[in-house]
Every structure is written in structure tokens, then in C-alpha cells.
Amino acid sequence: MLELKKNPMVVFKICLALVVGLFLFTAINASFNPRVQAAGNSEQIADSSSELPSFRNLNGIIPNSKDIPPVTLGSFLKNIVEGTSIYAFINNAAVKETPSGIPITVFGWQELLMIAVGFLVIYLGAAKNFEPILLIPIGFGIVFVNVPFAGMGEGEGFLNIIYHAGVGNELFPLMIFIGIGAMTDFGPLIANPKTAILGAAAQFGVFGTLFFISVANYLPGVAFNLKEACAVAIIGGADGPTTIYIAAKLAPHLLATVAVAAYSYMALVPLIQPPIMRALTTKKERLIKMKQMRPVSKTEKIFFPLVVFSLALLLIPSAAPLIGCLMFGNFIREIGVVDRLSKTAQNELMNIVSMFLSLGVGSQMTPEKFLNPSSLIIVVMGLVAFSVATASGLLIAKLMNVFLKEKINPLIGSAGVSAVPMAARVSNKVGLEEDPSNFILMHAMGPNVAGVIGTAIAAGVMIAVYGG
């Protein structure tokens, strides 16, 4: 007794063993007692008061439990086994619809494959440092939504709530644009306005892919209408929020696939762009040094967002929501009298919305939405769009050098896509590999921020033409 008092854990273990033993005795009694009463009969109980009640006749004793099926030891163990993910991966099969409405059979092993993809995405973000802010929540979203029986992407599941709250509409994309505006310095673009041409040049990837997709309809098994083609082509801008925005407006059934493709290519900019940059430029061109940019006054920075927004609402009102939120965020950054709003937009708001948006994007990577021919075509076309956009910026920069006295490093042309500031960092990194003293980051930021505006304008044009 003295030993038990000194060691309370011994008492706890003894009590736990008694409870487990009682549970097992009750379960065995429920399965093998021949005198057990019929399930659901609350008026009949075991005729021996010395016997413990079984699982089967407990339904008749516990109030409001008559309609609950009786459980035996065998059915209990069977339910436990069939409720495991291992069993589901081997045996599950269900008919679901693709984004185009075509019914397909989804097997358990396909869900396991998507979970493996999710962990790969997490690995790329966490171990390889490929835009971890995007890839880690996207990866967890992929894993969460493909867990059997969890239901996180259905009904009242939290991923489904996140998706319908802000991903499947314009809420999260526009909030992201406010944060981007608050984090962006348009000084490099103001100091060197000609770099806006490079941001516009990247839109060749968007409209060129629109043409390619239209031509691809002549191939067997490919059928995209013009609205769907716009939603796919905008991936070339490497702007996830804009892609979600235009897909929600023109082709909501493709939103899941195009969003995943856009965010994937944004995260993989450091892998996709450098080979294209080296292939289309010479070593001599990559060694070009650009002179330091002129200082930009505070007045210029304050008036720039107002002027751009005014032009957008007058000329392309369909792009005004995107450009307006971008310029609103930038205005509260530059005006200097609402620092609390600016810091909130740059930090708390941006971080929270980015996390939820990325989780919502990842939640759309289910087998029926991703493992089908149409989705694979979209992913391929998205890669074509992004590659063409990168190449267009490089080639236009080379063309500009034919007419400019002060040459520009064509590497900054690849930053014309909207992946801010990833594309600019990649341009700088490739330049430093050729000459460690050649810093072109700030020069690359000019076309990079111009690309954000250009992609928003391209989206506005598409919505204006086909959104009616």
C-alpha cells in the first residue's frame, strides 16, 4: 500500500487495465452470449441479473438509441479495418465528375498518388526553398483533401469553406492585390519607363497561347471554347491571383486546374526561366552593365498609382478591380499618413490571405480534377504560355538594344512576367553568375512590376470581350 501511495502511476495503470478488461469482457459477451436479446427491444433485457449487458442489447437500454445498428465484436473490428486509409487506398472506387462534367471512376490508389504529390510539393518548398510561402500550404492542402473519410474538401469541411469563401470568387485575389501594391516600389518603373515595354512584351505569352489553344481544338479530344482558352492563356502571366480572378469570371469549372498550374509555375520560376534565358542570350549580352537609375521623388510615387488607376477606370473598367486594388495598396504605402494600414496590408493581411488562398488552391488537386486528359492539356498549355512570355520579354529587350544608345541587359526582359519579385531575382541571379559585380535586380524590377499591370490589363481585355 505504501508503494502505491508513493507511485500514483501504478494506481492509474491498474485502473486502466481494469477498464480495458471490462470492455473486452463485455465485447466477448456480446458476441457469444446465446441468451442476448433482440436489438432495439427496450422492454426485454438479459434474464440473468448476474450478466453484464452486451453491446447488442445496450441499444435497447440507452435512451434514443433504438435506431442505431447493433455492434458485435466482429462488426466492430470490421468497421475499424474498413475505416483505415490503407483499406481505402486498396479497395475504394467512386464515380466523380471532371471539371468538364465528364464522369470518371476515381480509385483509392489515385488518392494515394495525389497525397504523394502533396508531400513532394511540401518537400520542394521546405527543403529546396522553392517559394515555401506558396508551396508548403498548397502541399498540405493537397494532402488534406485526399485523406479518405476526412471530408475536408466537401460539405462543411474547412477546406471547402475556405475555397467558397474567397478562392472561388474575387475576394482573395483582390485582397492579395492590395497586399502586393503595399509591398511594391514602382520607383524602378518610374525611373526607367521604357522597361514598361518589356512588361507588355510578356503578354505575348498570354495572347499567343490563346491562339495556340484555339488551333489545338482541331486535335482529337481537345475542345476549349474561347472563354476557357482565356482562362488557360492567362497562366502565361505567372500571376496566380489574376488567373483565379479571370477563371472565376469566364470559366469557373476550370478554376481548380488553372489555379494549380499558375501557382506551380510561379513557384518554379527559378527552374523554368534560366534555361530559356541562357538559350536566347549571348554571354556578351548577359555581361551588359546598366548605369544607376535616377532618384524618384516622393511626389512621383504618390501620383503614379492615382494616374494609373484613373486611366484604368476610364479606358478598361473591367480591369479596374485588379488595378484599383493594386494601386490602392501602393497609395497607402507611398502617402505616408496611414502606416498602420500599409503595414497591415504588407504583413498580417498578406500572410493570412496567402495562407488561406494557397490551402484553397491545394484543396482542388483531387484525382477527378487533375488526373484527366483535359487537365493535363491545361498544364502543358500553361507551361507553353509561361515559356513564350519569358522568351518574348528577352527577344523584345534584344530588339530594343538595336535602337538604344544605352544598352539594356536583355536578362531583365524575362522579368516581364508577373511573378513579383521572383522573376526579377532570377534575372539578377543569372546575371551574377556571369559577372558577380553586375547587380541588375533594381533594373529587373521595372519590367517585373510593369508585368503585374500588364497581366491585369490583359485580364481586363479578356473579360471585356468575352465576359458579357
C-alpha positions in Angstrom: 0.0 0.0 0.0 2.8 2.3 0.9 4.3 1.7 -2.6 1.1 2.5 -4.3 0.8 5.8 -2.4 4.3 6.8 -3.5 3.7 6.0 -7.1 0.3 7.2 -8.3 1.0 6.0 -11.9 0.8 2.4 -10.6 -2.8 3.0 -9.4 -3.6 4.7 -12.7 -2.2 1.7 -14.7 -4.2 -0.8 -12.6 -7.4 1.2 -13.1 -6.8 1.4 -16.8 -6.2 -2.4 -17.0 -9.5 -3.0 -15.2 -11.4 -0.7 -17.6 -9.8 -2.4 -20.7 -10.5 -5.9 -19.2 -14.2 -4.9 -18.5 -14.5 -3.6 -22.1 -13.1 -6.8 -23.6 -15.3 -9.0 -21.4 -18.4 -7.0 -22.4 -17.5 -7.2 -26.1 -16.9 -11.0 -25.9 -20.1 -11.5 -24.0 -22.0 -9.5 -26.7 -20.6 -11.7 -29.4 -21.0 -15.2 -27.9 -23.8 -15.0 -25.3 -26.7 -17.1 -26.7 -29.3 -15.5 -24.5 -28.7 -12.0 -25.8 -32.0 -10.1 -26.5 -33.1 -8.8 -29.9 -31.7 -5.4 -30.8 -33.9 -2.4 -30.2 -36.2 -4.1 -27.7 -36.1 -1.9 -24.7 -38.6 -4.0 -22.7 -36.5 -7.2 -22.8 -33.2 -7.4 -21.0 -30.9 -10.3 -20.1 -32.8 -12.8 -17.9 -29.8 -13.2 -15.6 -29.0 -10.2 -13.4 -25.5 -11.5 -13.0 -24.6 -11.0 -16.6 -23.2 -7.8 -17.9 -25.2 -6.0 -20.7 -23.8 -6.7 -24.2 -23.2 -4.2 -27.0 -26.3 -5.6 -28.8 -28.8 -5.0 -26.0 -27.3 -1.7 -24.9 -29.2 -0.2 -27.8 -32.4 -1.1 -26.1 -31.3 0.3 -22.7 -29.7 3.6 -23.6 -32.4 6.2 -24.4 -32.8 7.3 -28.0 -30.5 4.5 -29.3 -33.1 2.2 -30.8 -32.4 3.1 -34.4 -28.6 2.7 -34.0 -27.4 -0.7 -35.6 -26.1 -3.2 -33.0 -22.4 -3.7 -32.9 -20.7 -7.0 -32.3 -17.0 -7.6 -31.7 -16.8 -8.9 -35.3 -18.5 -5.9 -36.8 -16.5 -3.6 -34.6 -13.2 -4.9 -35.8 -14.5 -4.9 -39.4 -15.5 -1.3 -39.2 -12.1 -0.4 -37.7 -10.3 -2.1 -40.6 -12.5 -0.7 -43.3 -12.2 2.8 -41.8 -8.4 2.9 -42.3 -6.8 4.8 -45.2 -4.8 1.7 -46.1 -8.1 -0.2 -46.8 -9.4 2.8 -48.8 -6.3 3.1 -50.9 -6.6 -0.6 -51.9 -10.4 -1.0 -52.3 -12.1 2.3 -52.7 -13.7 3.3 -56.1 -16.2 6.1 -56.7 -17.6 7.8 -59.8 -16.9 11.5 -59.8 -17.1 14.3 -62.4 -14.2 16.1 -64.0 -14.3 19.9 -64.3 -15.8 19.4 -67.7 -18.7 17.4 -66.2 -17.4 14.0 -67.6 -18.0 11.1 -65.1 -14.9 9.1 -64.3 -14.1 6.4 -61.7 -11.6 7.5 -59.0 -9.8 4.7 -57.3 -8.1 4.7 -53.9 -4.6 4.4 -55.3 -5.2 7.7 -57.2 -5.9 9.5 -53.9 -2.7 8.0 -52.6 -0.8 9.3 -55.6 -2.2 12.8 -55.0 -1.1 12.6 -51.4 2.4 11.7 -52.6 2.3 14.7 -54.9 1.3 16.8 -51.9 4.3 15.7 -49.9 6.6 16.3 -52.9 5.3 19.9 -53.1 5.9 20.3 -49.4 9.5 18.9 -49.9 10.2 21.4 -52.7 9.0 24.3 -50.5 10.6 23.2 -47.2 13.8 21.5 -48.3 14.6 23.2 -51.7 13.2 26.6 -50.7 11.1 27.0 -53.9 8.7 29.7 -52.7 7.9 28.0 -49.4 5.2 30.6 -48.6 3.2 29.2 -51.5 4.2 25.6 -51.8 4.0 24.5 -48.2 0.3 25.4 -47.7 -0.5 24.2 -51.2 1.1 20.9 -50.4 -0.7 20.5 -47.1 -4.0 21.4 -48.9 -3.3 18.6 -51.4 -2.7 16.1 -48.6 -5.7 17.2 -46.5 -8.2 17.0 -49.3 -7.2 13.5 -50.4 -7.3 11.9 -47.0 -10.0 9.2 -47.2 -13.1 9.7 -45.0 -11.8 13.1 -43.7 -14.2 15.1 -45.9 -12.1 18.3 -45.5 -12.9 19.3 -49.1 -16.6 18.5 -49.0 -19.7 19.9 -47.4 -18.8 21.7 -44.2 -15.1 20.7 -44.4 -12.8 23.6 -43.6 -11.0 23.5 -47.0 -14.4 23.6 -48.8 -15.4 26.6 -46.7 -12.1 28.4 -47.4 -12.5 27.7 -51.2 -16.1 29.0 -51.4 -15.3 31.9 -49.1 -12.6 33.5 -51.1 -10.9 31.3 -53.7 -13.8 30.6 -56.0 -14.7 34.3 -56.2 -12.8 37.6 -56.4 -12.3 38.2 -52.7 -8.9 36.6 -52.0 -7.4 37.7 -55.4 -8.3 41.3 -54.8 -7.1 41.2 -51.2 -3.8 39.8 -52.4 -3.5 42.6 -54.9 -3.9 45.2 -52.1 -1.0 43.5 -50.3 1.1 43.3 -53.4 0.5 47.0 -54.0 1.6 47.8 -50.5 4.8 45.8 -50.9 5.7 47.2 -54.3 8.0 50.0 -55.1 7.2 51.4 -58.6 10.3 53.6 -58.4 12.3 51.5 -60.9 9.5 51.6 -63.5 9.0 55.4 -63.0 12.8 56.0 -63.3 13.1 54.0 -66.5 9.6 54.0 -68.2 10.9 52.2 -71.3 11.0 49.0 -69.2 7.2 49.0 -69.3 7.6 47.7 -72.9 9.2 44.6 -71.5 6.2 44.1 -69.2 3.9 44.5 -72.1 6.1 42.1 -74.2 5.5 39.3 -71.8 1.8 39.4 -72.6 2.7 37.8 -76.0 2.7 34.7 -74.0 -0.9 35.2 -72.9 -2.3 36.1 -76.3 0.0 33.8 -78.2 -1.2 30.8 -76.1 -4.8 31.9 -76.7 -4.2 31.4 -80.4 -2.4 28.1 -79.8 -5.3 26.8 -77.8 -7.8 27.8 -80.4 -5.8 26.0 -83.1 -5.5 22.9 -80.8 -9.2 22.5 -81.0 -8.6 20.8 -84.3 -6.8 18.0 -82.5 -8.9 14.9 -81.5 -10.0 15.1 -77.9 -9.4 18.8 -77.4 -12.4 21.1 -77.1 -11.9 24.5 -75.4 -14.2 27.4 -76.1 -12.9 31.0 -76.1 -13.7 31.7 -72.5 -11.9 28.5 -71.4 -9.0 29.4 -73.7 -8.7 32.8 -72.0 -8.6 31.2 -68.5 -5.8 28.9 -69.6 -3.8 31.5 -71.6 -3.6 33.9 -68.6 -1.4 31.4 -66.9 1.4 32.8 -69.1 1.4 35.9 -66.9 2.6 33.8 -63.9 0.1 35.7 -61.7 -1.9 33.4 -59.5 -4.5 35.9 -58.2 -5.2 37.2 -61.7 -5.6 33.7 -63.0 -8.1 32.9 -60.3 -9.9 36.2 -60.9 -10.4 35.7 -64.7 -11.2 31.9 -64.3 -13.9 32.7 -61.8 -15.4 35.2 -64.3 -15.1 33.2 -67.5 -14.7 29.5 -66.8 -15.4 28.6 -63.1 -15.3 24.9 -63.9 -11.6 25.2 -64.8 -10.6 27.3 -61.9 -9.1 24.5 -59.9 -6.8 23.3 -62.6 -5.7 26.7 -63.9 -5.1 28.0 -60.3 -2.9 25.0 -59.5 -1.0 25.4 -62.8 -0.4 29.1 -62.3 0.8 28.8 -58.7 3.0 25.8 -59.7 4.7 27.8 -62.4 5.1 30.8 -60.1 6.9 28.7 -57.6 9.0 27.0 -60.3 10.3 30.3 -61.9 13.9 29.5 -60.7 13.8 26.2 -62.6 11.9 27.2 -65.8 13.3 30.6 -66.7 17.1 30.2 -66.5 17.5 27.7 -69.4 15.3 29.9 -71.7 17.4 32.9 -70.7 20.7 31.3 -71.4 19.4 29.9 -74.7 18.2 33.2 -76.1 21.0 35.5 -75.0 24.8 35.5 -75.6 27.4 35.8 -72.9 28.3 39.3 -74.1 24.6 40.3 -73.7 24.4 38.9 -70.2 27.5 40.9 -69.3 25.9 44.3 -70.2 26.1 46.6 -67.2 23.3 49.2 -66.8 24.0 52.6 -65.2 22.4 53.5 -61.9 18.8 54.8 -62.2 17.9 58.3 -61.3 16.3 59.0 -57.9 12.5 59.1 -58.0 10.8 61.8 -55.9 8.1 61.1 -53.4 5.6 63.2 -55.4 6.1 61.0 -58.4 5.5 57.9 -56.3 2.3 59.3 -54.9 0.8 60.4 -58.2 1.8 57.3 -60.1 -0.9 55.0 -58.6 -3.6 57.7 -58.9 -2.7 58.2 -62.6 -2.6 54.5 -63.4 -5.9 53.8 -61.6 -7.6 56.8 -63.3 -6.5 55.5 -66.8 -7.7 52.0 -66.0 -11.2 53.1 -64.8 -11.6 55.4 -67.9 -10.2 53.0 -70.6 -10.5 49.4 -69.2 -13.1 49.4 -66.4 -13.2 45.6 -66.5 -9.6 45.7 -65.2 -10.3 48.4 -62.6 -10.9 46.0 -59.7 -7.5 44.4 -60.1 -5.5 47.6 -60.9 -7.6 49.6 -58.5 -6.7 47.3 -55.5 -3.1 47.2 -56.6 -2.9 51.0 -56.8 -4.8 51.4 -53.5 -2.3 49.2 -51.7 0.6 51.2 -53.3 -1.0 54.6 -52.5 -1.4 53.8 -48.8 2.3 52.8 -48.9 3.6 56.0 -50.5 1.3 58.6 -48.9 2.9 58.0 -45.5 -0.1 59.0 -43.3 -1.6 55.6 -42.9 1.4 53.5 -41.9 -0.8 51.1 -39.8 -2.9 50.3 -42.9 0.2 49.9 -45.1 2.0 47.6 -42.6 -1.2 45.5 -42.1 -1.6 45.1 -45.9 2.1 44.1 -46.3 2.2 41.7 -43.4 -0.8 40.4 -41.5 -3.3 40.7 -44.3 -0.9 39.4 -47.0 0.2 36.5 -44.8 -3.2 35.4 -43.7 -4.8 35.7 -47.2 -1.9 34.0 -48.9 -2.1 31.0 -46.5 -5.8 30.6 -47.0 -5.6 31.1 -50.7 -2.8 28.5 -51.0 -4.7 26.0 -48.9 -7.7 26.6 -51.1 -5.7 26.1 -54.3 -4.2 22.9 -52.9 -7.6 21.6 -52.0 -8.6 21.5 -55.6 -6.0 18.9 -56.5 -8.1 15.8 -56.4 -7.9 12.9 -58.9 -11.0 13.7 -60.8 -9.9 17.3 -61.3 -6.3 16.7 -62.0 -5.7 13.2 -63.4 -7.6 13.6 -66.6 -6.6 14.5 -70.2 -8.2 18.0 -70.2 -6.4 19.0 -67.1 -3.1 17.7 -68.4 -3.6 19.7 -71.6 -4.2 22.8 -69.5 -1.0 22.2 -67.5 1.0 21.8 -70.7 -0.6 24.8 -72.4 0.2 26.8 -69.2 3.8 25.9 -69.4 3.8 26.9 -73.1 2.3 30.3 -72.2 4.8 30.9 -69.4 7.7 29.9 -71.6 6.5 32.1 -74.5 6.1 35.1 -72.1 9.6 34.6 -70.8 11.0 34.3 -74.4 9.1 37.3 -75.6 10.5 39.6 -72.9 14.0 38.5 -73.8 13.6 38.9 -77.5 12.0 42.4 -77.2 14.8 43.5 -75.0 17.3 42.4 -77.6 15.3 44.2 -80.3 15.3 47.4 -78.2 19.1 47.3 -78.0 19.2 47.7 -81.7 17.8 51.2 -81.3 19.1 52.3 -77.9 22.4 54.1 -77.3 22.5 52.9 -73.7 22.0 49.2 -74.0 19.9 47.3 -71.5 20.8 43.8 -70.3 18.3 41.5 -72.0 18.1 39.3 -68.9 15.7 41.8 -67.4 13.3 41.1 -70.2 12.4 37.7 -68.6 11.2 39.6 -65.5 8.3 41.0 -67.6 6.1 38.2 -66.2 4.0 39.0 -63.1 5.8 36.8 -60.6 7.0 39.6 -58.2 9.7 39.7 -57.1 10.7 36.1 -58.1 11.3 36.8 -61.8 13.4 39.9 -61.0 15.5 37.8 -58.5 16.1 35.1 -61.2 17.2 37.7 -63.7 19.7 39.1 -61.2 20.9 35.6 -60.2 21.7 34.6 -63.8 23.4 38.0 -64.3 25.6 37.4 -61.2 26.6 34.0 -62.5 28.2 35.7 -65.4 29.7 38.7 -63.5 29.5 38.7 -59.7 29.7 42.5 -59.7 26.8 43.0 -62.1 23.7 43.7 -60.0 20.6 44.2 -62.2 17.9 43.5 -59.6 16.5 47.0 -59.4 16.6 47.3 -63.2 14.7 44.0 -63.4 12.0 45.3 -61.0 10.9 47.8 -63.6 9.6 45.2 -66.1 8.5 43.0 -63.2 6.1 45.5 -61.8 5.1 46.5 -65.3 4.2 42.9 -65.9 1.8 42.9 -63.0 -0.1 45.9 -64.5 0.2 44.3 -68.0 -1.3 41.0 -66.9 -4.2 42.8 -65.1 -4.9 44.8 -68.3 -4.8 41.6 -70.4 -7.3 40.0 -68.0 -9.5 43.1 -68.2 -9.4 43.0 -72.0 -10.5 39.3 -72.0 -13.3 40.0 -69.6 -14.5 43.0 -71.6 -14.5 41.0 -74.8 -15.9 37.6 -73.6 -17.4 38.3 -70.2 -20.6 39.8 -71.4 
